[in-house]
């Protein structure tokens, strides 16, 4: 919203009764937002489209309620830490703009240790998480939590579950949340659907039928447009959307009708489940260091120039030099490795991914990851060959379906016995099943640090359903990396498949392939050029 609109809202907060006057309040909020703000029901559920201002409306209602009631906390839970902190910033913004900061005693982010549970049992371990906090002078607080539901265990108060269908541990979160409101507090949840097998969808069905005591709200993107969303966007952002043009833009970005129906029209897709529970994904995240690089098409052009046959040798050398600087730890590793190459050739669409694991007994741990978006096939070729040439004891596999047919055929010929092309058409079910088992047993691992969080959500976004006599695996939405349609996860699966190839024969293989032991770095520059 503009500063002018925010300033006008001051009067609404300072004098809460004015929010109930339709003509006055409609200057600041749309009807679907007002319906949520004005609803004082103890149990509320809101089926909603993406990006219609639901969380903003809840922040407004929440600040107003904390100031109206002493010693009444609000526990806000969402899917990740950035979303939790963004909500706190919104609440604080209300207080600042409305000149109500004098009522804030303290605010900030606290580090808290919470117990780690597995299958409902306390493991004895703890995990450190961050909790956003605003404390008012009437002893009411707003507390914002992210992914770990157990962070809420010691608190009581009103609860809001933001984008609840997309929370990785929704069932566990709900069990904790519903107990927090036992002493007469409120419980609200809202979100856009994520399949029809979620707890949110089941609760929404009850609410639609008038069961369970839930107050039901339902707002599609087309509902919000009819209530003035496009005009509000144009007013605050300076855009010039028409209503029809805005809806057309939503449909274009959704890419298909099923996605549009789920994301914008509150009609969830058919039932699928995550490849493994989130608790298994957590066990695959370990304290280990690994290197990672991502390049967009423009960056590739700026760093290395456009491909031209007459400048290929010099361009290849620049790419080799860049990769050598980006993956020093991977190059220094003397372990056995496997590589997965998920092929995509677009400057704007899906990711291409080269995923390298370090193999130790039955466990494969990510050692390097390169993702890029470009239709520069020469870059694809140079990058994949560099990894195959330079990484010690590496075996690889790539997706030879469709666009990947030619490049995987060439890699197979160039690295016989060391690289194999895999047809997703015939082998995707087997790949997914093998990956599912390795994730379930934590034999597939990757770094726990924040830079790799989207890898965890990429694996978790893989959906499974049992059709006929086999599992069918599809790509869901990666909430932390919208560019990846499980491209990273499938590259990880291909890496496991590549690792099944014949074992490494050590220094003998190095000498046969490169003419010297890999540990010999005396001719590093020449060696890089040979790649």
C-alpha positions as CSV (number, residue, x, y, z in Angstrom):
1,X,0.0,0.0,0.0
2,X,1.1,3.6,-0.5
3,X,2.1,5.8,2.4
4,X,-1.1,7.8,1.9
5,X,-3.3,4.7,2.3
6,X,-1.2,3.6,5.4
7,X,-1.6,7.1,6.9
8,X,-5.4,7.0,6.4
9,X,-5.4,3.6,8.1
10,X,-4.2,5.2,11.4
11,X,-7.6,6.3,12.3
12,X,-9.0,2.8,11.8
13,X,-6.5,1.4,14.3
14,X,-6.7,4.2,16.8
15,X,-10.5,4.0,16.7
16,X,-11.4,0.3,16.1
17,X,-15.1,1.0,15.9
18,X,-14.6,2.8,12.5
19,X,-13.5,-0.5,10.9
20,X,-17.1,-1.6,11.2
21,X,-18.4,1.2,9.0
22,X,-18.5,-0.2,5.5
23,X,-18.0,2.9,3.4
24,X,-15.1,4.2,5.5
25,X,-13.3,0.9,5.8
26,X,-13.6,0.0,2.2
27,X,-11.2,2.9,1.4
28,X,-8.5,0.8,3.0
29,X,-9.4,-2.9,2.7
30,X,-11.2,-4.9,0.1
31,X,-14.4,-6.8,1.1
32,X,-12.7,-10.2,1.5
33,X,-10.1,-8.7,3.8
34,X,-12.8,-6.9,5.9
35,X,-14.7,-10.2,6.2
36,X,-11.6,-11.8,7.8
37,X,-10.8,-8.8,10.0
38,X,-14.4,-8.5,11.3
39,X,-14.9,-12.2,12.0
40,X,-14.5,-12.8,15.7
41,X,-15.1,-16.5,15.6
42,X,-12.9,-18.7,17.7
43,X,-12.2,-21.1,14.7
44,X,-11.6,-19.6,11.2
45,X,-10.4,-21.2,8.0
46,X,-9.8,-19.3,4.7
47,X,-9.5,-21.1,1.4
48,X,-7.8,-18.4,-0.7
49,X,-6.0,-17.6,-3.9
50,X,-2.4,-16.6,-4.0
51,X,-1.6,-12.9,-3.3
52,X,-4.9,-11.4,-2.3
53,X,-3.7,-9.7,0.9
54,X,-4.8,-12.3,3.4
55,X,-1.7,-12.2,5.6
56,X,-1.7,-8.4,5.5
57,X,-5.3,-8.4,6.7
58,X,-4.5,-10.8,9.5
59,X,-1.5,-8.6,10.6
60,X,-3.9,-5.6,10.9
61,X,-6.5,-7.6,12.9
62,X,-3.8,-9.1,15.1
63,X,-2.1,-5.8,16.1
64,X,-5.5,-4.3,16.9
65,X,-6.5,-7.2,19.0
66,X,-3.2,-7.2,21.0
67,X,-3.7,-3.6,21.8
68,X,-7.3,-4.2,22.8
69,X,-6.6,-7.2,25.2
70,X,-4.0,-7.3,27.9
71,X,-1.8,-10.4,28.4
72,X,-3.2,-12.1,25.2
73,X,-0.4,-13.5,23.0
74,X,-0.7,-14.3,19.3
75,X,1.3,-17.3,18.0
76,X,1.9,-17.0,14.3
77,X,3.3,-20.0,12.4
78,X,4.3,-20.2,8.8
79,X,6.4,-22.4,6.5
80,X,9.8,-20.8,6.8
81,X,11.8,-18.2,8.7
82,X,11.8,-15.4,6.1
83,X,8.0,-15.6,6.0
84,X,7.8,-15.4,9.8
85,X,10.1,-12.4,9.9
86,X,8.2,-10.7,7.1
87,X,5.0,-11.0,9.1
88,X,6.6,-9.4,12.1
89,X,7.9,-6.6,10.0
90,X,4.3,-6.0,8.7
91,X,2.9,-5.9,12.3
92,X,5.7,-3.5,13.4
93,X,5.0,-1.4,10.3
94,X,1.4,-1.0,11.4
95,X,2.6,0.3,14.8
96,X,5.1,2.6,13.3
97,X,2.9,4.2,10.7
98,X,0.0,4.5,13.1
99,X,2.2,6.2,15.7
100,X,1.7,3.3,18.1
101,X,5.3,2.4,18.7
102,X,5.0,3.9,22.2
103,X,3.0,0.9,23.2
104,X,5.9,-1.5,22.2
105,X,8.1,-2.4,25.1
106,X,10.5,-4.5,23.1
107,X,10.9,-6.3,19.8
108,X,13.5,-8.5,18.1
109,X,14.4,-12.1,17.3
110,X,15.2,-14.6,20.0
111,X,17.3,-17.8,19.6
112,X,15.5,-20.7,21.3
113,X,16.4,-24.4,21.7
114,X,13.5,-26.8,21.1
115,X,13.4,-30.6,21.4
116,X,13.7,-32.7,18.3
117,X,11.0,-35.4,17.9
118,X,11.0,-38.4,15.6
119,X,7.8,-40.4,15.1
120,X,6.4,-38.7,18.1
121,X,9.3,-39.5,20.4
122,X,11.7,-37.1,22.0
123,X,15.2,-38.0,20.6
124,X,17.0,-36.2,23.4
125,X,18.5,-33.7,20.8
126,X,17.6,-30.1,20.5
127,X,17.5,-27.7,17.6
128,X,18.1,-24.0,17.7
129,X,15.5,-21.8,16.0
130,X,14.6,-18.1,15.8
131,X,11.4,-16.6,17.1
132,X,10.3,-13.2,16.2
133,X,8.8,-11.2,19.0
134,X,6.9,-7.9,19.7
135,X,5.9,-7.2,23.3
136,X,3.4,-4.5,24.1
137,X,3.1,-2.5,27.4
138,X,-0.2,-4.4,28.2
139,X,1.9,-7.6,28.3
140,X,0.4,-8.9,25.1
141,X,2.9,-10.3,22.6
142,X,3.1,-11.3,18.9
143,X,5.4,-14.3,18.5
144,X,6.3,-15.7,15.0
145,X,7.5,-19.2,14.5
146,X,8.7,-21.1,11.4
147,X,9.1,-24.7,10.5
148,X,9.5,-26.5,13.9
149,X,6.0,-27.0,15.5
150,X,7.6,-27.8,18.9
151,X,8.7,-24.2,19.3
152,X,5.1,-23.4,20.3
153,X,4.8,-26.0,23.0
154,X,5.5,-23.7,26.0
155,X,3.1,-21.0,24.9
156,X,-0.6,-20.3,24.9
157,X,-2.7,-17.8,23.1
158,X,-4.5,-17.1,19.8
159,X,-2.9,-19.0,16.9
160,X,-2.7,-18.1,13.2
161,X,-1.4,-20.7,10.7
162,X,-0.2,-19.0,7.6
163,X,-0.2,-20.9,4.2
164,X,-1.0,-24.0,6.3
165,X,-1.5,-26.4,3.3
166,X,2.2,-25.9,2.4
167,X,3.7,-26.4,5.8
168,X,6.1,-29.3,5.7
169,X,4.8,-30.7,9.1
170,X,1.2,-29.7,8.9
171,X,-0.3,-32.6,10.9
172,X,2.2,-32.2,13.7
173,X,1.8,-28.4,13.7
174,X,-2.0,-28.7,14.0
175,X,-1.8,-31.0,17.0
176,X,0.4,-28.5,18.8
177,X,-1.6,-25.5,17.7
178,X,-5.0,-26.7,18.7
179,X,-3.8,-27.4,22.2
180,X,-2.5,-23.8,22.5
181,X,-6.0,-22.4,22.3
182,X,-7.6,-24.6,25.0
183,X,-8.2,-21.7,27.4
184,X,-10.7,-19.9,25.2
185,X,-8.2,-18.5,22.6
186,X,-8.8,-18.3,18.8
187,X,-7.4,-20.6,16.1
188,X,-7.3,-19.4,12.4
189,X,-5.7,-20.9,9.4
190,X,-5.5,-19.8,5.8
191,X,-3.7,-20.7,2.5
192,X,-3.9,-21.7,-1.1
193,X,-4.4,-25.4,-1.7
194,X,-1.6,-27.9,-2.3
195,X,-3.3,-31.1,-3.3
196,X,-6.5,-32.7,-2.0
197,X,-4.8,-35.0,0.6
198,X,-3.8,-32.2,3.0
199,X,-5.2,-31.7,6.5
200,X,-6.2,-28.2,5.4
201,X,-8.4,-29.5,2.7
202,X,-10.1,-31.9,5.1
203,X,-10.8,-29.1,7.5
204,X,-12.0,-26.9,4.7
205,X,-14.5,-29.6,3.6
206,X,-15.8,-29.7,7.2
207,X,-16.1,-26.0,7.2
208,X,-18.0,-25.9,3.9
209,X,-20.4,-28.4,5.3
210,X,-20.9,-26.4,8.6
211,X,-19.1,-29.0,10.6
212,X,-16.5,-28.7,13.4
213,X,-17.5,-25.2,14.5
214,X,-15.3,-23.5,11.8
215,X,-16.2,-20.1,10.3
216,X,-15.5,-20.6,6.6
217,X,-14.0,-18.0,4.1
218,X,-13.5,-18.7,0.4
219,X,-11.9,-16.2,-2.0
220,X,-10.7,-17.0,-5.5
221,X,-8.6,-14.7,-7.6
222,X,-11.7,-13.9,-9.7
223,X,-13.6,-13.1,-6.5
224,X,-10.9,-10.7,-5.4
225,X,-10.8,-9.1,-8.8
226,X,-14.5,-8.5,-8.7
227,X,-14.1,-6.8,-5.3
228,X,-11.5,-4.4,-6.7
229,X,-8.1,-6.1,-6.4
230,X,-6.8,-4.9,-9.8
231,X,-7.8,-1.3,-9.1
232,X,-6.0,-1.5,-5.7
233,X,-2.9,-2.9,-7.3
234,X,-2.9,-0.2,-9.9
235,X,-3.4,2.4,-7.3
236,X,-0.5,1.2,-5.0
237,X,1.9,-0.1,-7.7
238,X,1.4,2.4,-10.5
239,X,0.5,-0.4,-12.9
240,X,-2.2,-0.3,-15.6
241,X,-3.7,-3.8,-15.5
242,X,-7.2,-4.3,-16.8
243,X,-9.3,-7.0,-15.0
244,X,-9.3,-9.3,-18.0
245,X,-5.6,-8.7,-18.6
246,X,-4.7,-9.5,-14.9
247,X,-6.6,-12.8,-15.0
248,X,-5.0,-13.7,-18.3
249,X,-1.6,-13.0,-16.8
250,X,-2.3,-15.3,-13.8
251,X,-3.3,-18.1,-16.2
252,X,-0.2,-17.6,-18.3
253,X,2.1,-17.8,-15.3
254,X,0.3,-20.9,-14.0
255,X,1.2,-22.6,-17.3
256,X,-1.7,-25.1,-17.2
257,X,-5.3,-25.1,-16.2
258,X,-4.8,-27.5,-13.3
259,X,-2.3,-25.3,-11.6
260,X,-4.4,-22.2,-12.2
261,X,-7.4,-24.0,-10.6
262,X,-5.4,-25.0,-7.5
263,X,-3.3,-21.8,-7.0
264,X,-6.0,-19.2,-7.9
265,X,-9.4,-20.9,-7.8
266,X,-9.2,-23.0,-4.6
267,X,-9.7,-26.2,-6.5
268,X,-6.9,-28.6,-5.4
269,X,-5.3,-31.1,-7.7
270,X,-5.8,-34.8,-7.3
271,X,-4.4,-36.7,-4.4
272,X,-0.6,-37.1,-4.1
273,X,1.7,-37.4,-1.1
274,X,5.2,-36.2,-0.6
275,X,7.8,-38.7,-1.6
276,X,8.7,-39.1,2.1
277,X,7.5,-37.3,5.3
278,X,9.3,-34.1,6.2
279,X,10.8,-35.8,9.3
280,X,12.8,-38.0,6.9
281,X,13.9,-35.0,4.9
282,X,15.3,-33.5,8.1
283,X,17.3,-36.6,8.8
284,X,19.0,-36.3,5.4
285,X,20.3,-32.8,6.3
286,X,23.7,-33.1,7.9
287,X,26.6,-31.0,9.1
288,X,28.8,-31.1,6.0
289,X,30.3,-28.5,3.6
290,X,29.7,-28.6,-0.1
291,X,30.1,-26.1,-2.9
292,X,27.3,-24.7,-5.0
293,X,26.9,-22.3,-8.0
294,X,23.9,-21.0,-9.9
295,X,24.1,-19.0,-13.2
296,X,21.3,-17.4,-15.2
297,X,21.6,-17.0,-19.0
298,X,22.6,-13.3,-18.8
299,X,25.4,-14.1,-16.3
300,X,26.7,-16.8,-18.6
301,X,26.8,-14.4,-21.4
302,X,28.5,-11.7,-19.3
303,X,31.1,-14.0,-17.8
304,X,32.1,-16.1,-20.8
305,X,30.7,-14.3,-23.9
306,X,28.4,-15.8,-26.5
307,X,29.4,-19.1,-28.2
308,X,31.2,-18.7,-31.5
309,X,33.2,-21.5,-33.2
310,X,36.2,-19.3,-33.7
311,X,36.5,-18.3,-30.0
312,X,35.5,-21.7,-28.5
313,X,39.0,-22.6,-27.1
314,X,39.3,-19.3,-25.3
315,X,35.7,-19.4,-24.0
316,X,36.2,-23.0,-22.8
317,X,39.2,-21.9,-20.9
318,X,37.3,-19.1,-19.2
319,X,34.5,-21.6,-18.2
320,X,37.1,-24.1,-16.9
321,X,38.9,-21.4,-14.9
322,X,35.6,-20.2,-13.3
323,X,34.6,-23.8,-12.4
324,X,38.0,-24.5,-10.9
325,X,37.6,-21.5,-8.7
326,X,34.1,-22.4,-7.7
327,X,34.6,-26.0,-6.7
328,X,38.1,-26.3,-5.0
329,X,36.9,-28.6,-2.3
330,X,35.2,-30.9,-4.7
331,X,38.4,-31.1,-6.9
332,X,40.5,-31.9,-3.8
333,X,38.3,-34.8,-2.8
334,X,39.9,-38.2,-3.3
335,X,36.6,-40.1,-2.6
336,X,34.5,-42.0,-5.1
337,X,31.8,-39.7,-6.7
338,X,28.6,-40.0,-8.7
339,X,27.0,-37.3,-10.9
340,X,23.5,-36.6,-12.0
341,X,22.6,-34.3,-14.9
342,X,19.0,-33.1,-15.3
343,X,18.8,-31.5,-18.7
344,X,16.9,-28.3,-19.4
345,X,17.7,-25.7,-22.1
346,X,15.9,-22.4,-21.4
347,X,16.9,-19.0,-20.4
348,X,13.7,-18.6,-18.4
349,X,12.2,-22.0,-17.6
350,X,13.4,-25.1,-15.8
351,X,16.8,-25.5,-14.3
352,X,19.6,-27.6,-15.7
353,X,21.3,-29.3,-12.7
354,X,24.7,-31.1,-12.3
355,X,24.5,-32.8,-8.9
356,X,27.7,-34.5,-7.5
357,X,27.6,-36.9,-4.6
358,X,30.5,-38.2,-2.5
359,X,30.0,-41.9,-2.0
360,X,30.9,-43.7,1.2
361,X,29.6,-47.2,1.6
362,X,25.8,-47.0,1.1
363,X,25.6,-43.3,1.8
364,X,25.8,-40.6,-0.9
365,X,26.4,-37.0,0.4
366,X,26.2,-33.9,-1.9
367,X,29.6,-32.6,-2.6
368,X,28.8,-30.1,-5.4
369,X,25.9,-28.7,-7.2
370,X,25.7,-26.5,-10.3
371,X,22.4,-25.2,-11.6
372,X,21.9,-22.9,-14.6
373,X,19.3,-21.7,-17.0
374,X,20.4,-21.3,-20.6
375,X,19.7,-22.6,-24.1
376,X,23.5,-22.4,-24.8
377,X,24.1,-26.1,-25.6
378,X,27.9,-25.5,-25.8
379,X,27.8,-24.3,-22.2
380,X,26.0,-27.5,-21.2
381,X,28.5,-29.6,-22.9
382,X,31.6,-27.8,-21.5
383,X,30.2,-27.9,-18.0
384,X,29.2,-31.5,-17.9
385,X,32.5,-32.7,-19.4
386,X,34.5,-30.6,-17.0
387,X,32.8,-32.4,-14.1
388,X,33.3,-35.8,-15.7
389,X,37.0,-35.0,-16.5
390,X,38.0,-33.2,-13.3
391,X,36.1,-34.9,-10.4
392,X,37.9,-37.9,-9.0
393,X,36.4,-41.4,-9.6
394,X,33.1,-40.1,-10.9
395,X,30.4,-42.1,-12.6
396,X,27.4,-40.2,-14.1
397,X,23.9,-40.5,-15.5
398,X,21.8,-38.0,-17.3
399,X,18.2,-37.6,-18.5
400,X,18.2,-38.5,-22.2
401,X,14.5,-37.9,-22.6
402,X,13.6,-35.2,-25.2
403,X,16.1,-32.4,-25.2
404,X,18.7,-34.5,-23.4
405,X,18.9,-37.2,-26.1
406,X,21.7,-35.7,-28.1
407,X,24.0,-34.5,-25.3
408,X,23.6,-37.6,-23.3
409,X,24.3,-39.8,-26.3
410,X,27.6,-37.8,-26.8
411,X,28.5,-38.1,-23.1
412,X,27.9,-41.9,-23.3
413,X,30.3,-42.1,-26.3
414,X,32.9,-39.9,-24.8
415,X,32.8,-41.6,-21.4
416,X,32.0,-45.3,-22.1
417,X,31.3,-47.2,-19.0
418,X,31.4,-44.0,-16.9
419,X,28.3,-42.2,-18.1
420,X,24.8,-43.6,-18.9
421,X,21.8,-41.9,-20.4
422,X,18.5,-42.7,-18.7
423,X,15.1,-42.5,-20.3
424,X,12.6,-40.9,-17.9
425,X,9.8,-42.3,-20.1
426,X,10.6,-45.8,-19.1
427,X,12.6,-45.5,-15.9
428,X,11.2,-42.5,-13.9
429,X,9.1,-44.8,-11.7
430,X,12.2,-46.9,-10.8
431,X,14.3,-43.8,-10.2
432,X,11.7,-42.3,-8.0
433,X,11.2,-45.5,-6.0
434,X,15.0,-45.9,-5.4
435,X,15.2,-42.2,-4.4
436,X,12.2,-42.6,-2.0
437,X,13.9,-45.5,-0.2
438,X,17.2,-43.7,0.1
439,X,15.5,-40.6,1.5
440,X,13.5,-42.8,3.9
441,X,16.7,-44.4,5.3
442,X,18.8,-41.2,5.2
443,X,21.3,-42.7,2.8
444,X,20.8,-39.6,0.6
445,X,22.3,-36.5,2.3
446,X,23.1,-32.9,1.8
447,X,24.3,-29.9,3.8
448,X,22.2,-28.5,6.6
449,X,23.1,-24.9,6.1
450,X,20.6,-22.3,4.8
451,X,22.1,-22.2,1.3
452,X,20.9,-25.7,0.7
453,X,17.4,-25.3,2.2
454,X,15.8,-25.3,-1.3
455,X,17.4,-28.7,-2.0
456,X,15.5,-30.1,0.9
457,X,12.2,-28.6,-0.3
458,X,13.0,-29.8,-3.8
459,X,13.1,-33.4,-2.7
460,X,10.0,-32.8,-0.5
461,X,8.1,-31.3,-3.5
462,X,8.3,-34.7,-5.3
463,X,4.9,-36.2,-5.2
464,X,4.0,-39.8,-5.3
465,X,0.8,-41.8,-6.0
466,X,0.2,-45.5,-6.6
467,X,-1.3,-46.2,-10.0
468,X,-2.0,-49.8,-11.1
469,X,1.1,-51.7,-9.9
470,X,3.7,-49.0,-9.6
471,X,4.5,-45.7,-8.0
472,X,4.0,-42.6,-10.2
473,X,6.2,-39.6,-9.3
474,X,5.4,-36.0,-10.3
475,X,6.9,-32.6,-9.5
476,X,5.2,-30.3,-7.1
477,X,6.1,-26.7,-6.2
478,X,9.4,-25.9,-4.5
479,X,8.4,-23.1,-2.1
480,X,12.0,-21.9,-1.8
481,X,13.0,-22.2,-5.4
482,X,10.2,-21.5,-7.9
483,X,12.6,-22.0,-10.8
484,X,13.1,-25.7,-9.9
485,X,10.3,-28.0,-10.8
486,X,12.1,-30.8,-8.8
487,X,15.0,-30.5,-11.3
488,X,17.5,-30.6,-8.4
489,X,15.7,-33.6,-6.9
490,X,15.8,-35.6,-10.2
491,X,19.4,-34.7,-10.7
492,X,20.1,-36.2,-7.2
493,X,18.2,-39.4,-8.3
494,X,20.2,-39.6,-11.5
495,X,23.4,-39.2,-9.4
496,X,22.4,-42.3,-7.4
497,X,21.8,-44.2,-10.7
498,X,25.2,-43.1,-12.0
499,X,26.8,-44.4,-8.8
500,X,25.6,-47.9,-9.7
501,X,28.2,-48.1,-12.5
502,X,31.4,-50.1,-12.1
503,X,33.5,-49.2,-9.1
504,X,36.5,-46.9,-9.2
505,X,39.9,-48.6,-9.7
506,X,41.9,-45.9,-8.0
507,X,45.2,-44.5,-9.2
508,X,45.4,-47.1,-12.0
509,X,42.3,-45.7,-13.6
510,X,43.6,-42.1,-13.3
511,X,46.8,-43.0,-15.0
512,X,44.9,-44.8,-17.8
513,X,42.6,-41.9,-18.3
514,X,44.8,-38.8,-17.7
515,X,48.3,-40.3,-17.9
516,X,49.1,-39.6,-14.2
517,X,47.8,-40.0,-10.7
518,X,45.0,-37.5,-10.0
519,X,46.9,-36.2,-6.9
520,X,49.6,-34.8,-9.2
521,X,48.7,-31.1,-9.5
522,X,52.0,-30.0,-11.1
523,X,50.4,-29.4,-14.4
524,X,47.1,-27.9,-13.2
525,X,46.6,-25.3,-16.0
526,X,47.5,-27.8,-18.8
527,X,45.2,-30.4,-17.2
528,X,42.4,-27.9,-17.1
529,X,42.8,-27.2,-20.8
530,X,42.7,-30.9,-21.6
531,X,39.2,-31.1,-20.0
